[in-house]
Amino acid sequence: VESVAGNCTIELSIYTVENKLSIAVKDDGIGVDPQLIEKLQSGKYTPKGTGIGLLNILSRLELIYGGEGKLKIRNTSPKGCIVELRVPIQVGDKTGKFLPDK
């Protein structure tokens, strides 16, 4: 994450796609280096400092959802980027009944 001079707009979107919950954060900042995006999504990134943030998220998505949970990072044109998290929607148990509130 890099700071930018001046104002930056951040947009949060929450929607469903193919029985998955999608949470997307979009900004109009300077974007992310495409090589860094590739390293982050391949798991080949060595973080600075404690740097457990993204690696922790990716590990937990795999642990909880297997191949069903996704974290995508992509640049937008002409500037900015979108970070999107997708997880399966679970509205009921295996019989189709809604799960009780906890």
N, C-alpha and C positions, 0 to 999 in steps of 0.2 A: 504494500500500500504506500503510495507516494502522495504527498500533499501537492495541491495546485494553487497557484495565485488566483485570487478572485473567487467568484461564486461557482458552485457546482450543484447540479440538481441530482437528487437520488429518488428513484421511483421504485416502489414495492408493488409487485403483482402476485396475487394468489389465485390459482385456478386449477381445474382438473383437466387432464389429458389422458385418454385411454386407461381409465381406472387408476390413475396416479395423481397424487397431489403435487402440484408444482408451485414452488416459491421462488420468485425471481427478483433479484435486486439489480437495477440498471442505473448507471450514472453517465454523465456527459464529461467525464474527466479525460485524462490523457491516454487511457486504454492500458493494456498490458502487453508487454513484449511477447510476440507469438512463440518464441522459443521457450519462454518461461511457462506459458500456458501448456505447451507440449510436455515439459518436464513435470509440471504439477499434476497433470492428468495421467501421466504414465507411472507416477510414483518414483521417478528418478531425481527428484528435487532434494537437495541437501539444504535444510533451513539454517538461517543464521540464528544465533542466540538459542533460546529454548525452542522456538519454532515448532510447537506441537499442534498448532491450530488446524491447518488443512489436512495434515497427515492423520490427526486424530479424527476428524470428520470422515475422511475416506475410509479409515479402518472401522469406524463404528457403522457406517453405511453397509460395508461388506459383512460385518458381523451380524447385524440385525436383519438386513434385507437380502443378503447374498447379492446376486447380480441384478436385483430389482431396484436397488437404490442407486441414484446417479447424482453426481455433482459435475456440472458443466460450466466452463468459463469461456466466453467468446467476446471478441471485440465487436463494436458496432461502428458503422460508417456514418459520418466522417470521424467521429471521436467517441470515446467512452467504452464501457464494457457491460456485459450482463453475466452475473453469477446465478446459476439456476440449480436448485435442489429438487429432485423428484423422488418420491417414495410411494409405494403402493398404498391404496386406500383400503382400510379394513373396516367395514361397517357392521359386520356380524360374525358369528362363529361359523363353523363349517356347515351347519344346518341352514344358514341364511338368516337366523334370528339376530336381531340387534343385540349388541353387547350392553349389559347394564351400566349405568353411570356409576362411577366410583366415588 
